[in-house]
Amino acid sequence: MSDVRPSDTMRALGVVQAEAPILHRPARRFDLPAERDVAQQVLGELVAAAARIAEVHDFAKGMGLAAPQLAIDRAAAIVQPAEEGADLVVLLNPRIISRSDETDEQFEGCLSFFDVRGRVPRPLTIAVEHTRLDGSTTITTFHQGLARLVHHEIDHLDGHLYKDRMREGVAPIPLAEYRQTGTAWSY
């Protein structure tokens, strides 16, 4: 049996852990298209890191990664949906412009504190305005599990961790205890 904690594995893969100040402040937005090359470089780093992480952990419900989790202070994130063959969701300068009143509460995990899981209420549908590399903006609507993944990553870009969204008086539970409850969302 290994004594390596999941958070130690993520740290070794370059994921900044929860105590890092960069995870608690809003990320800098891109000036697109002027910073197109910088944005592409950041996206490349996110994709490469996500591939390394996926080699050591199976994300049955999808995975996301935000630039601040790699100590990059820029408003970029990627989300790999759970469905096999689904296109990667790229988020540059995203902001949630609407959310459904209907919510659910599910367990989430976070690569930046991967030793615990927490029950987080989130809207079932969100509309997100985000910027393309050419500087144009678009609005994409996300539903159910994909909305949860995207919302989690946007929270990272806004300087929030999922613990900030948990109901008052509810704390994350250790991974060993969680494993007795079902499968978590992991970001």
C-alpha positions in Angstrom: 0.0 0.0 0.0 1.3 3.4 -1.0 1.8 6.2 1.5 1.8 8.9 -1.2 -1.2 11.2 -0.8 -3.2 12.2 -3.8 -2.3 15.9 -3.2 1.4 15.0 -3.2 0.9 13.3 -6.6 -0.8 16.4 -8.0 1.9 18.6 -6.6 4.6 16.5 -8.3 2.7 16.9 -11.5 2.9 20.7 -11.2 -0.5 21.5 -9.7 -0.4 24.3 -7.2 -2.0 23.4 -3.9 -4.8 25.2 -2.0 -2.5 27.3 0.3 -1.0 29.1 -2.7 -2.0 32.8 -2.9 -2.5 32.6 -6.7 -5.6 30.4 -6.1 -7.2 33.0 -4.0 -7.2 36.0 -6.3 -8.8 36.7 -9.7 -6.6 35.8 -12.7 -5.6 38.4 -15.2 -7.7 38.6 -18.3 -6.2 38.4 -21.8 -6.2 41.3 -24.2 -7.2 39.4 -27.3 -6.3 39.3 -30.1 -3.2 41.3 -29.1 -2.1 38.5 -26.6 -3.1 35.6 -28.9 0.4 34.0 -28.8 0.5 34.2 -25.0 -3.0 32.7 -24.8 -2.0 29.9 -27.1 1.1 29.2 -25.0 -1.0 29.0 -21.8 -3.5 26.7 -23.4 -0.7 24.5 -24.6 0.6 24.3 -21.0 -2.9 23.4 -19.7 -3.4 20.7 -22.3 0.1 19.2 -21.6 -0.5 19.2 -17.8 -4.0 17.7 -18.2 -2.5 14.8 -20.3 0.1 14.2 -17.5 -2.6 14.2 -14.9 -4.8 11.9 -16.9 -2.0 9.3 -17.0 -2.1 8.9 -13.2 -5.9 9.3 -12.5 -9.0 8.3 -14.3 -11.6 11.1 -14.5 -14.8 9.2 -15.2 -16.9 12.3 -15.0 -14.6 14.7 -16.9 -11.7 16.9 -15.8 -10.9 20.6 -15.8 -7.8 22.6 -15.2 -7.4 26.3 -14.7 -4.2 28.3 -15.4 -3.8 29.5 -11.7 -3.6 25.8 -10.8 -0.3 25.7 -12.8 0.9 29.0 -11.1 -0.1 30.9 -14.3 -1.9 34.2 -13.5 -4.1 34.3 -16.6 -7.8 33.7 -17.2 -7.6 30.5 -19.1 -9.1 27.1 -18.4 -9.8 23.8 -20.2 -12.5 21.2 -19.5 -12.5 17.7 -20.9 -16.0 16.4 -20.9 -16.6 12.8 -19.7 -18.1 11.6 -23.0 -15.5 9.8 -25.1 -14.5 11.8 -28.2 -16.1 15.0 -26.8 -14.3 18.2 -27.9 -12.2 20.0 -25.3 -13.9 23.1 -23.9 -11.5 26.1 -24.1 -12.3 29.1 -21.8 -10.5 32.4 -22.2 -11.7 35.3 -20.1 -14.9 33.4 -19.1 -17.7 34.9 -17.0 -21.0 33.4 -16.1 -23.8 35.6 -17.4 -26.7 33.6 -16.3 -27.5 30.5 -14.2 -30.6 28.4 -13.7 -32.5 28.6 -10.4 -32.5 24.8 -10.4 -29.5 23.3 -8.7 -28.2 20.0 -7.4 -25.6 19.2 -4.8 -22.8 16.7 -5.8 -19.4 15.7 -4.5 -16.5 17.5 -6.2 -12.8 17.0 -6.0 -10.1 19.5 -6.8 -6.6 18.8 -8.1 -5.4 21.6 -5.8 -6.5 19.7 -2.6 -7.1 16.2 -3.9 -7.1 14.4 -0.5 -10.8 15.4 0.2 -14.1 15.6 -1.5 -16.9 18.0 -0.8 -20.6 18.3 -1.6 -21.2 21.5 -3.6 -24.5 23.0 -4.8 -24.3 24.3 -8.3 -26.8 25.4 -10.9 -27.8 22.8 -13.5 -27.4 25.3 -16.4 -25.1 28.2 -16.9 -24.5 30.5 -19.8 -20.9 31.6 -20.2 -19.5 34.5 -22.2 -15.9 33.8 -23.3 -13.4 35.2 -25.7 -11.9 33.5 -28.8 -8.3 33.9 -29.8 -9.4 36.4 -32.5 -10.9 38.6 -29.8 -14.5 37.9 -30.6 -16.8 36.9 -27.8 -19.3 34.1 -27.7 -21.8 32.7 -25.3 -22.0 29.0 -24.6 -24.7 27.3 -22.5 -23.6 24.3 -20.4 -25.9 21.8 -18.7 -25.7 19.3 -15.9 -22.3 17.7 -15.3 -20.6 19.9 -17.9 -22.0 23.0 -16.2 -20.6 21.8 -12.9 -17.1 21.3 -14.5 -17.1 24.7 -16.2 -18.4 26.5 -13.1 -15.7 24.9 -11.0 -13.0 26.1 -13.4 -14.4 29.6 -13.7 -14.4 29.7 -9.9 -10.6 29.1 -10.0 -10.2 32.0 -12.4 -12.2 34.2 -10.0 -10.1 33.2 -7.0 -12.5 30.8 -5.4 -12.2 27.1 -4.4 -15.2 24.8 -4.2 -15.0 25.0 -0.4 -16.2 28.6 -0.8 -19.4 27.2 -2.3 -20.2 24.5 0.2 -23.1 25.0 2.6 -22.2 26.6 5.9 -21.3 24.0 8.5 -20.5 21.3 5.9 -16.9 20.4 5.5 -15.0 18.3 2.9 -14.6 14.6 3.8 -11.3 12.6 3.6 -10.9 10.6 0.4 -11.1 7.3 2.2 -14.5 8.2 3.7 -15.7 9.6 0.4 -14.9 6.3 -1.5 -17.7 4.7 0.4 -20.3 7.2 -1.1 -19.8 7.0 -4.9 -17.9 8.7 -7.6 -16.8 12.4 -7.3 -16.4 15.1 -9.8 -12.7 15.9 -10.1 -11.2 19.1 -11.4 
